[in-house]
Each structure stands twice: as structure tokens, then as C-alpha cells.
Amino acid sequence: MPVSSAVLAEMLTPQAVVSRIRAVLPATEANVALHEPRFQGNEKRYLDDCIDTGWVSYGGAYVERFEGALAKACGTKYAIAVTSGTVALQVALSTGGLRPGDEVLVPGLTFVASANAIVHAGGVPHFVDVDEATFGISPVALAAHLDAVGEVGSDGLYNRVTGRRIFAMLPVLDSLREIAKRHRLLVVEDATEALGSRYKGRPCGSLAPISALSFNGNKIVTSGGGGAILSDDAALAHRIRHLTTTAKQSHPWAFIHDEVAWNFRLPNINAALGLAQLERLPEAVRAKRRLHARYSDVFVSLPGLRVFTEAPFAESNYWLISLVLDRGQEALLDPILKATNMAGLATRPAWVPMHHLPMYEQNPQAPLPVAEDLARRIINVPSSPFLSPE
């Protein structure tokens, strides 16, 4: 659909953004959610099978099928399905060797679950700055910060300001992996929003020794609620599976548990829903990439903002498609959010930077200028796969 000359002449105003979003979306969609699932595959058949057989709780064939399909989709040997992405991150850190009071490096601009998972595992979130080109941890800023505050001890890196061990970081790129190796840090890949994305040809979820996924109701694949832990390490995967199933030893009738553990396994009925969704993941990624291309076409001529686009080395699932206001246009953030939502178009800003939340104001942190800057300029727009032009 070509953009009219009248639209091309528009300047950046809240109503111009509303008009451009409407130009992207199907005319039949009046009130549009930010991201919502559609169940158009085997969902009903698999759920009926769970109900008919009575296998709706933690045991059942769909859990194994879902885990096998996840491992294949992400290019890993093992996947353990759990109750949420937060749980997946918590378990990954706990089984990876996090000690009480250890610090974990995490982006200052992220969903609160990442920081909460660190706390649930007994650690302390340590916020570092992000890169405007990727929205992920900035390798340059991280290296400078660790050189400034880090000191290598006999069992790893220590924060010379707080005295605590810095044990791990959550995201991963090649340059970050090198930094982690140099500073003896565990890398846990936070891929909770990245299922179907690729980095230098490799599926997200396979970029670190241990990774975490989320299947919340608004993700590209949903199981209603749930998550997964991915790894190629057989011993680690076995231990995670054991600990997330109350550390119950295999026995035909006795309930024998050999450790204090968690009841974190994903129910069969959720796995059935997730499996049906996962079967359509390639189709969903293609649809979302078409939708991103359409947004890019429509917004390219509107001055004052840009559509966030993947880096050359990446292939994004575009879970949420983002507009980024130019510097100097920050005052338009709230008016645009108000105008779009009043027009029935669900939009939202980036997350509040973690160090601005009351429970994390005093946490260790690097200088966070980019995280704070981006939080004033990001607008997430309707991104559901079924909104894609065919």
C-alpha cells in the first residue's frame, strides 16, 4: 500500500504516529493489542487429548514432546520446561554456582523479572549500561566498568567497591563472551524474548552454556505461562530436571527426596499448548518480520523517529517492534503513548530503568546514560503476527 503524498508531508506529531500505525494494520482491526496469541493450529486437539486422558498436571507426554521440540528449535541437546522465564533464570543461576550475596551483571534497561530472578537465586543485581544499536549490554561500557571496579581474586572477580564476588552476567554476544572469559564470569543467556531469533546464524538459546526462555501469554510462542532452561551439558540438565521436580528419586511408589528443591516443572496441559504454538514458530517469525518491514516502509519518511532494526549480524523475531524517537523529541513520548492508546492502539514505553525502581535504587551500578536515554525515547507498537500484511 503506497503512502499518500499527504502523509509524506506530515511532521512528527502524536496524530501522525496514530495515522501511520493505522496505515500498517488491517482495516478490520479496531482495538489492537500490543501482542496477543492466536490459536490456529493443533492447540484444541492437544488440549482435548490432555483432558480426555487426564494428564493435565506435571507428568505427561506433551512435556517431553515440547522439550524435545524446543531443544531442536534452539539447537541445544537438552531443554527442561519450567513454570516461567523468571524461574528459568533463577534455576540457571542457582545450579550454575551462584553463592548468596554474589553480584550478577544485568542490563539497566530490562524487564524486572531478570533482576528479580537474581534476587530469588540469592544474588544481587548489578546494573550495567546498554548499547543503542542492540538494546543489549554494551561491551565497551561493560569492559570499562569492570576495569574500574573489578579485581580478580582466587575464586573469580570481585567488586572492589562492595567487596562482593561478581559471579555472572545474563545476556551474551561474542565480545561479551570474551569479557566474561577474561573476568572469569559465568554467562547465562537471557533469551526469554528471543525464541526464533538468530545471532550470526545460531539460534538464540544456544549462545551460552545455559540459557533461559519464556512462554508468557504475550510471547511469540505461549504456553499460557511457562519457561525453559537450555543446555548442552548432560549432567547439568539432569540436575536441573531433578531439582525442578522436588528432587524426587525414581521409584514406582515411594516418595523419596534427596535435596531441598523446587516444584517448578511445567504442567502437561501448558506444554500441550506450547507445543502446538511451537509448531508454527517459523511461520510466526516470517509474519513478524513482514510486519516490521511494513512499519519501516510507512515510517521511513516521518522525521523525528526511526523503527528499531536488527544489527547486521542478527536475525530478530521482532517480538515487539519499537519506534525510537530522535534525541530532542523526548517530550513527545507521553503524548504519543496517550494518543495511540486513546485511538485503540496499544503501545507502551520501554521498561523503567531498574535502578529507578524503589527496591533496586541502592544496587551496584555502572554509569547508565544510554539506558536512561533510551527509556525516554522508545515506543513499542502493535506487533502480533496476525497483523502482518500477506
N, C-alpha and C positions, 0 to 999 in steps of 0.2 A: 504494500500500500504506500504510494508516494506521499511525502509530506507536502502539504499545500504551501504556496508562497506566503499566505497569511501567517501560518505557523512559523515559517522560517524567519519572519520579521519580528517575532516575539523577543522580548528581553526576559531575563530571569526574574520571574515573579511566582508566588505560590500558585496562581491560577494557570500560568504557563506550564508548570510541572504537572498539575492535575490534567491539563489537556493532553500533554504528551503521554502520560501513563494511560489515559483513556484511548489514545490512538494505538497503543500497543495491544491492549486487551480485547478479547472478543466482545462484540457489542451486546451479547446475551448476558454478560456478567455485570450485574448492577452493583451489589455489595461484594467486594472482593477481599478475601482474607490474605494475610501475608504469605502463608504457606499452609496448605492443607492436603491431606491424603485423598486419594480416590481408590476405591477397591473394585477393580475391573478385571481381576484375574481369578486365581483359584482360592481366594480368601474364604468365601462362603463354603465351598466344598471342604476345605481343610478344617474349618471351624466346626462344621457339622460332623465331620469324622471324629473330632475330639469329643464332642458332646455325645455322639452315638456310642462311642466306645468307653466313655467315662474317664478318659485320660486327659484331664484338664489341668492338673497340678504339675509338680516338679518332675515327674517321670514321663516317659512317652517318646514315641518315635520321632515326633516333629522337632524335639530339641536336638537330637543327633543329626537329623537332616539339615536343620538350619545351621548348626555349627559347621557341618561339612561344606555347605554351600558358601558360608562366609569365608572359611579358610581358602576355598578355591577362588572366590571373587577378589580376595585381598592378597593372594599369592603367598600365604603362610601355611605351615604344616598343621597348626592347631588353632582352634577357636573355642572359647568357653563362654557360653551365653549366661549373662547375669541380669539383675533386675534394673539396672540403669547405667548410663555412662558415668555418673558420679561414682557409683560402686566400682565400675571397671577401673577407673583411675586410682581409687583408694586401694583396691586389692593389688594392682600393679605395683604401686609404691611399697605397700606393706611386704609383699612377697619378694620385692627386689632388694630389700635390705634396709629400708628406712628405719632409723632409730628415733625414739622420742626426742623431739626438740631439733632434729635436723632441719635445715632450710632447703626449700625446693624452689628453683628459679621458674617463674611463670610470667607470661606477658601481663603488663599492667592493664591492657585492654583485652579482656576476655570475658566469657560468661562466668558468673560467680561459682558455678559448680566446680570449676578447675581449682580454685583456691580452697573451696570447702572440702574437696576430696583430700587435699594435702593435710588439712587440719584433722579430718576424720582418721587419717592414717597416722596421726601423731606428730606431723611435721609443722613447719612454719612457712607460709608463702613468702617468697622474696621476689618482689616485682621488678621486672626489667622492661626496657623500652622496646617498641615495635618498629618495624620497617614500613614506610608508607607504600612501598611497591608491593608488599606481600600481606600486610596486616599481621604478620608473624613476628617472632623475636628478631630484633636487628642484630646480626652477627657483629657488626662494627661496634655498636653501642655495648653489647654484652662483653666483648673482648676487653674494651676499655674499662668497663666497670669491674670485671674480675681482676684485671691487673691492678686496679686501685684498691680493692677491698679484700682480695683473696690472698690466702697464704697456705701453701701446701704443707700438710702435716703427715705424720706417719701413716694415717688411715684415710687420707683424702684431703679435700680442700676445706679450709676454714675461713670464716668471715672474721677478719681481724677487728672489726668494729663491735660485733655482737659476741664473738667467741664461739659461736655455734658452727658445726660442720655444715657445709653446703654440699648436699648429697646428690641432687638430681636436677634435671630440667625436663620440662614436659614436651615442647614441640621439637622438630628435627628438620634440618637441611644439611647438605654436605658440609658447609662452612661451620655450622653449629656443632656437627658431629666432631669435627677436628678440634674445636674449642673444648668440647666435653672430654675428648681423649686427653688433651693437654692438661686439663684440670682434674682429671680422674672423677668425672661425673657420670652417673647413670643417666641414660636417655630413655624417657618414656614418651612415645609418640601419642600426642593427644589428637586422634583422628576422629573425634566424636561427631564432627560435622562434615567429614571429608570422604565418606564412603562413595566410591565411584570416581574420585579424583585420582590423578596420577602426577608423580614428580619424576621428571627425567625418564619417563616411560614405565616407572614402577608404581604399582598400586599403593595408594595411601593405606596405612595399616601394616605395611611390610617394611617400613623405613627405619625401624629401631628394634632392639632385642625384644621389646614388649610394647604393645600398643593397645589403645582403647577406642571403642566405637560407642555410639549412642543411637537408640531407635525410638526416641521420644516421638510423640504424636505429630510433630511438625517436621520431622526429618525426611530425607529423600526416600528412605525405607523405614517404616514404622512397624513396631510390634505392639503398639499401644503404649508401651513403656518398656524399657529394657536397654541392655548394652552388651558388650562383648569384650573379652581380652584376647589378644592375638599374640602368638609367639611361634618361633621355630624350635624352641628348646623343649624337648620331650619331658625332662624331669621337672622343669618349671611348670609346664602345662598340667602335668599330673598333680603337682602340689596345689596349684590354683583350683583345679577341679575338686580336689579333696577338701580344701579349706572352705570353698564356697558351698559345699554340700554338708555342712555341720561336722566335717572331719569324721564322717561315719565310715567305719570299716565294712568291707563287703561281707555280708553274712545272710543266709537265707531267712532268718527270722529275728536274730538278736540285734539290739541297738547298742553298738559298741563304738564309742567316740574316743579318739586318742589325742585330741588337742582342743583348746578353746578356738572356736572357728565361727564362721558366718553361715547364715541361711540365705544365700544370695542367688540361688540358681533361678533361671528364667522358667516360668511355668510353660507347660506343653502348649496350652491354648494360645499364649503370646507368641511362642515360637512358630506355631502354625500360621498365624497372621504374618509374621515376619518373613517366613519362607515364601509365601505367595507374593509378598511385596518384592522380595529379593529377586525372584524370577523375572521381574520386569525392570530391574535396575538399569540395564543398558538402554532400554527404551526411554526411561525417565531421564537419564543423563543427556541423551540426544535431544529430548524435548526441551530441557532446561537450557542447553547451550543454544538452541534455536531462539528461545525466548530472550536470552542475553543478547544475541545478535540483533534481534528486533529492537530492544531497548537502545542498543548502541546506535543503530541507524536513526532512530527517532530523536535521540538527544544530542547527536553529534553537532547539530547546528545551533543549539541553545547555549549561549555564552554563560559562563559563571559556574559551570559544574561539569563533571565527567562521569561516565559509567566506569566503575572499577572493573578492570580487566586482568586476567591471569598474566603472570610473568611468562616470558618465552619458554622457560624450562618446565612449565606446569600445564596440566590439562584439568581445569576445575569442573566440579559438578555444579557450580553456581547454586549452591543450596539456597543462599539468599543473595539476590542481585542488589548491588549497592550503588547509589549515587554519592559522589564526593563533591561537596561544594568547594569552589576555589577559595583560597585564603582571601580574606576581606569580605566574604559573603556569609560569615558565620551568623550574622543577625537574622538571616532568612531561615535558619534551621527550624525553629519552633513555628513560625508562620506557615512553612511548607507542611510540617507534620500536622498542624491543625487543619489546614485547608484540604489536604488529601484525606484525612480521616473523616472529616465532615462530609466529603464527597462520596463516602462509602469505599474508599481505597485504603486498606490497612497498610500503614507504613510505620516504621519505628526507627529511632536513632540507634547508634551503637550503644553498647553497654556503658554504664557509668564506670569510669576507671576504678579499678579495685581499691586503690589507696584513698579514694574518696568515700568509700563505704565505711560506716562507723566502726565495724568490727575489725577493719584492716588499716585504719588510719595510721597506726603506730608500727606497722610491719616494716621490716627492712626493705629498702627500695633503692634502685638506681635513679638517676635523673630520668624523668619520663616526659620530655617535651613533645615527642611525636604522638605518644598515646593520648595525652591531653589535647593536643591539636586535632587529631582525627576524631576524637569524641565529640567535638564541636561541629564536625563537618559531614558526618556520614548519615545517609538516609537509606534504609532498606525498603525496597519496594516489592509489590506482589510478585511472587516467584514460583507459584505452584506449577508443576509440569504441564497440567492440562490447559494452562493459559497460553501455551506455545502455539505460534502460527504453524499450520500444516503446509 
